[in-house]
Amino acid sequence: MIRLKQAVIVEGKYDKIKLSNLLDALILTTDGFGIFKDKEKQAFLRRIAKEQGLIVLTDSDSAGFLIRGFLQSVLPGEQITHVYIPDLFGKEKRKRIPGKEGKLGVEGVSEQVLLQAFARAGITADQTDSWSAMTLTPADLFEMGLSGRPDSAAKRRALLQALALPERLSTSALLRVLNGYVTKEQFDEARKEIGV
């Protein structure tokens, strides 16, 4: 498993699931073309790119390159690293028929191909930054009143605002972001600010 300081952005949830087996990192999704209109997520990605760097990994089809090009236009180039998977033809296991261009996406290529793609971009297990992230659990969020209580949603919104995070993060997404992006000091300061 490769431990990364940088966050990684992929197109969709199946890509994210695939990478979760290979990377110890914050993995975000563009939700396909949804990123084009989501100004809040764009601002969040700019902040992540500035603070810790962002790795862009999209499918090698035309849609993937369209999304990659868009991200390149809204993010500072020196703060992003591009990882490319090769053109491999076939069909993902969960799909009945191949995609329009017949190419495998991130979710469909082997772990070995993904590791080679990261290595070609200069990202290997030996070269990655160590990142001391928090290790909060769902039980921790419950204890702090951020989940499972009548006023939890309001507290989560206040916390998200204090941390300048997108307001649409679900509880599970919040947990991933807290553990992969927010430092303990930032979290403690935000908790103090909102009285949690």
C-alpha positions in Angstrom: 0.0 0.0 0.0 1.3 3.5 -0.9 0.8 6.1 1.8 0.4 9.6 0.3 0.3 13.1 1.7 -1.4 14.2 -1.6 -5.1 13.7 -2.1 -6.2 11.8 -5.2 -9.2 12.6 -7.4 -10.9 10.1 -9.6 -14.1 10.1 -11.6 -16.5 8.0 -9.5 -17.1 5.8 -6.5 -16.0 2.5 -8.2 -12.6 4.1 -9.0 -12.4 5.2 -5.4 -13.2 1.7 -4.1 -10.5 0.3 -6.4 -7.8 2.8 -5.2 -8.7 2.3 -1.5 -7.1 -1.1 -1.8 -3.8 0.4 -3.0 -3.5 3.8 -1.4 -3.6 5.2 2.1 -4.7 8.6 1.1 -7.7 11.0 0.9 -9.5 9.9 -2.3 -12.1 12.2 -3.7 -14.4 11.9 -6.7 -15.5 14.3 -9.4 -18.9 12.6 -9.6 -18.3 12.4 -13.3 -19.2 15.6 -15.1 -20.8 16.9 -11.9 -17.5 18.7 -11.1 -18.2 21.1 -14.0 -21.0 22.9 -12.1 -20.0 22.2 -8.4 -18.3 25.5 -7.5 -18.1 24.5 -3.9 -16.2 21.3 -4.7 -13.9 23.2 -7.1 -13.0 25.6 -4.3 -12.4 22.6 -2.0 -10.1 21.0 -4.5 -8.1 24.2 -5.0 -7.6 24.4 -1.3 -6.4 20.8 -1.1 -4.1 21.2 -4.1 -2.6 24.3 -2.4 -2.1 22.7 1.0 -1.1 19.2 0.3 -1.1 18.6 -3.5 -3.5 16.7 -5.7 -3.1 13.7 -7.9 -5.5 13.5 -10.9 -6.3 10.0 -12.1 -9.1 9.7 -14.7 -10.0 7.0 -17.2 -8.2 7.0 -20.5 -11.3 7.6 -22.6 -12.5 10.9 -24.0 -14.7 11.6 -21.0 -11.8 11.1 -18.7 -9.6 13.5 -20.6 -12.4 16.0 -20.7 -12.7 15.9 -16.9 -8.9 16.0 -16.6 -8.7 19.0 -18.9 -11.4 20.8 -16.8 -9.5 20.1 -13.6 -6.3 21.4 -15.2 -8.1 24.6 -16.0 -9.4 25.3 -12.5 -6.5 24.0 -10.5 -2.9 25.5 -10.3 -0.7 23.3 -12.5 2.3 23.2 -10.2 0.1 21.8 -7.4 -1.3 18.8 -9.3 0.3 15.6 -10.5 -1.2 13.6 -13.4 -1.3 9.8 -13.4 -2.3 8.1 -16.6 -3.5 4.6 -17.1 -2.8 3.0 -20.5 -5.4 2.3 -23.1 -6.5 -1.3 -22.3 -9.6 -2.7 -24.0 -12.2 -4.7 -22.2 -15.3 -4.5 -20.0 -15.5 -3.8 -16.3 -16.9 -6.8 -14.3 -19.9 -4.9 -13.0 -21.0 -3.7 -16.5 -23.0 -5.7 -19.0 -21.3 -4.2 -22.0 -18.0 -2.3 -22.6 -18.0 1.4 -22.5 -18.5 3.5 -25.6 -14.8 3.4 -26.6 -14.2 -0.1 -25.3 -11.5 1.0 -22.9 -11.1 -0.1 -19.3 -11.3 2.6 -16.7 -9.6 3.0 -13.4 -11.9 0.5 -11.8 -11.3 -2.1 -14.5 -7.5 -2.2 -14.7 -5.4 -4.4 -12.5 -3.7 -3.2 -9.3 -0.4 -3.9 -11.0 -1.3 -1.5 -13.9 -2.3 1.1 -11.4 0.9 0.8 -9.4 2.9 1.0 -12.7 1.0 4.2 -13.6 1.8 5.8 -10.2 5.5 4.7 -10.6 5.6 6.3 -14.1 4.4 9.6 -12.5 7.2 9.3 -9.9 4.9 8.2 -7.1 6.1 5.0 -5.4 5.9 3.6 -1.8 9.5 4.6 -1.2 9.1 8.2 -2.4 5.9 9.3 -0.7 5.7 11.8 2.0 4.6 10.5 5.4 1.4 12.1 6.6 0.4 12.0 10.2 -3.4 12.0 9.9 -5.9 11.6 12.7 -7.6 8.3 13.2 -11.1 9.2 14.2 -13.8 6.5 14.2 -17.6 6.8 13.9 -17.8 6.2 17.7 -15.6 9.3 18.1 -18.0 11.4 16.1 -20.9 10.1 18.1 -19.1 10.9 21.4 -18.6 14.5 20.2 -22.2 14.8 19.3 -21.4 15.0 15.6 -23.5 12.0 14.7 -26.5 10.0 16.0 -28.0 12.8 18.1 -30.9 15.2 17.4 -28.6 18.2 17.0 -25.8 16.4 15.2 -26.6 17.7 11.7 -26.4 21.3 12.9 -23.1 20.6 14.7 -21.7 19.0 11.6 -22.7 22.0 9.5 -21.0 24.3 12.0 -17.9 22.1 12.0 -17.8 22.0 8.2 -18.1 25.8 8.0 -15.4 26.3 10.6 -13.1 24.0 8.6 -14.1 25.6 5.3 -15.3 22.3 3.9 -18.2 21.7 1.5 -21.5 21.6 3.4 -22.7 18.6 1.5 -20.2 16.1 3.0 -22.0 13.1 4.5 -21.0 11.9 7.9 -18.9 9.1 6.4 -17.3 11.5 3.9 -16.6 13.9 6.8 -14.8 11.2 8.7 -12.6 10.4 5.6 -11.8 14.1 5.2 -11.0 14.5 8.8 -8.7 11.5 8.8 -7.0 12.2 5.6 -6.8 16.0 5.3 -7.4 17.9 8.5 -4.6 18.1 11.1 -5.4 17.5 14.8 -4.6 21.1 15.5 -7.1 22.4 12.9 -9.7 20.0 14.1 -9.2 21.0 17.8 -9.4 24.6 16.9 -12.6 24.2 14.9 -14.2 22.1 17.7 -13.3 24.9 20.2 -14.8 27.5 17.9 -18.1 25.7 17.7 -18.2 24.4 21.2 -18.1 20.7 20.5 
